[in-house]
């Protein structure tokens, strides 16, 4: 296993430089073959410039844009004049001394007073009054000066210099290979105290890398630029022409699916339904099919929609997908002369009411907990933490299994592909091996051993501040293994959707004669509150599986609370 990189201490004024150096060294060590020789040399050269120059360069990389006024650069922690650090960066080619500035650049970098003075001859020649506001001046000059030019040609005797950062494309490439995305910015790593959190050490092997060749990095960058063009207002048809074709890398394919999902959304909103249908048909995102069906329905293409819906019905669907599909089929059936689908006969949800004095403080969940708990039947407020936590502890080795596209650096709180459609399928055999422990009844000790050994290490399913060993012991003693297996398998059907919606409370009944009734999950609803869709889906699942659960509706009254 690689030696884990050290993290900087926030007490060090140059902590951000040390974190940046860690990042650059990591990429040079683990992704060197994905860089050109020139890029390798450039990153190696980062370590050779003076410490103040490197620190200043790091600050500039983290800032927005590539153009900077030298008189606005003030970083006392450099330990010397900023001008000396600037001179080093200029000498090493990290900065351009006399960049060309567009009129927009000029107006962004200089104040109105500076522009009025420096552009006085230009304004006079253009017939523009210097008293005009900044926006009006810019609007008036733009048709006359469409080309960029050095600062000295814009302003007479400028009082400040402007430099341009060189190599941002390289730094973006480095950021992508380190984070695995371009959504996270430099401050997500460089400006945090990583030592405050503990991370699971995951072996970083060449086979586990997300990018196996430079072309895959280029493909990701191209998709990122496509999304930027969409967000900047480019038409979906323009962007469609630039979207890379299908790729055989599952991780990149999922990124492409999300891009096409969004492109279809934009096309639909902008009145281009044919492109929307084409984009969604090419997307493997789990939301794309339902969007296609709804759009075909709006376009009154009922036979096509019906055929697609019937084909989709035979696949594996999450509860939300099945619910959405059922609604579409119900609407489409009379349009195509088909028999309406028989409604699903859901078992009734268990309900009970609790009349309590209205509390002066605290939540409705806490009021219900205090009213329901007793020495023989303790109640805990766990919501989404207990079942997720038990799953995370049992399946810890699978969650942190090295996989392409899962871990990019040593500071992940969980796999990057956690909510991707193929997260489970790529680890299916490993998950089955852990779930087998539930079938044999050998799950207690692995869960408790992991809880003790991994205490405080980040895991996307485990909330350490809520879980404790007595609670786990009680849960393992009262919740049957076959119930846990049902819960975990549903969680694995759609982790993004099914990690939430669990009932607020759990009541344990350790002395109950029926071993399958030694606990009950309770969803609490205060006056006027209603069940949400994802909560209803969990409660319906509980009813079908024979898992004890109920909805407790609170009513406020004067006097002592009485349970009905």
C-alpha positions, 0 to 999 in steps of 0.5 A: 500500500502507498504511504499515505500523504501527510496533511498540513496543519492549519496553524501553518500560514502556508498550509495551503501550499503544502496541500497543493504540493501533496496534490501535485505529487500524488498526480505525478506519482499515480498518473504520470503516464497520463501526462505529456513529457512537457506537462510532467516537466512543468509539474516537476518544476512547480516544486523547484521555484521559491517557496513564496513564488509557489505559495503565490502561484497556488493562491492565483490558481485558486482564484477566479479567472486568469488575469490579476492586477499586481497591486491587488495581490497582498499575501503577508504570509509569503514572508517577503514582497509580493513583487519578488514572488511575481518576478520568480513566476514571470521568470519561470513562465508561470505568468505572462507579463503583458497579456492582451485584454479585451474591453470586458477584461479591462472594465472588470479589472479597473475602477470607473475612476481609473477608466475615466482617467486612462480612457479620456482620449478614447472616450472623447474620440468616441463621443462618450461623456466621461460622466456616464456609468460604467455599464454605459461606457462599456456598452458604448465602446464595445462596437468600436474596440472588439479586439483585445490588446495589451494594457498599455494600448488601452490606458495612458500611463496605467498605475497598475500592471496586469499579469496572466496566469499560464497553464490553467488547462494543466491545473484543471487536468491535474484537478480532474485526475485528483478529484475525479471531477471538475465540480470540486474546486481547489479550496475543497482540498487546499483550504481544508484541515484534512487532519480533522477527519479520518479516512479509510486507507484504500490501496491505490493500484493501477487497475483501480484508476478511473482513467487508464489512458489520456484519451479518457481524460480528454473525453471527460474534459470534453463532456465537462466543456459541453456542460459548461456550454449548456449552462452558458446558454448554448443551444442544445443542438450546438452542444449535441454535436460536441458530445463524445460518442459512447465509451467503453469505460463504465465510469465515463459512460455514467458521466455521459449519461448524466450529460445527455439527461441534462441536454434532453431537459434543456432541449425539452424546455426550449421547444425541441422535443425531437432532440430531447427524445434522441438525447434521452434515448441515448442516455442510460440514466435511470431517469431518462426512460420516464422522461421519454415516456412523459414527453411521448405522452405529451406529444400524443404518440401513445402507441410508441409510449405504450410499447416502450412502457411495456418493455420497461416494465419487464426490467428491474425497477426501483420503487419510484420508477415502478410508481412513475411507470404505473401512473404512465401505464394507467393514463396510456391504456385507454389511449391505445385501447388496452386494459387498464393495469390492475391497481397494486393491492397495497397492504394497509399501513398500521396507524395509531394516535397519541394524544399529548399536551402540546410541548413548549419546546422540542420536536414532535419526535422527541415528544412521541419518544418520551411518551412511548418509551419505558424500561421494558420497551426503550425507544430511540430516535434514529431516523435514517442512521440505524439501518444505514449504519448497520449496513455500512458496518457489515458491508464496510469491506465492499464499500471501500473495495478498490474499483475504477472510478471509486477512489481518486485520492486518500481523502475520500469519505466514501466511493465516488461512484456510490450513487451511480447506477452500476455501483452495486452490479460492479460489486455484486459478488462481494455484497452477496458474500456479506449478506450471506452472513445474515443468512447464516446468523454470523453477522453480529460479530463482524458488525461489532468488530468493525464498529470498534476497529473503525471508530470515527473513520468516515463512511457514507452510511455511518453517523458516529455521533448517533451510533453506540455499542449498546444501541447496536447490541440491542438492535442486533438482538431484536432485529431478525437477520432475515429482516435486516437482509430484506432492508439491506437488499432494498437499500442496494436497489437504489442507494441514492433513493433508499438511504432516506425515508426510514421511520423516525423512531425505533422501539425495542421489545426484548422480552416479546415472545415472537422473535420477529416482533421484538422491535417496531419502527415508528414514523411520527407525524405531528398535527397537519403533517403528512407522509412523503412519497419515499416514506410511504414506499418504505412503509409499504415495503415493511407491510409486504415483508412483515416488518413491524412498523407503524405511523404515529399521529400526534394530537395536542390536548390539555392534560396528560397524554394518552396512547390510543 
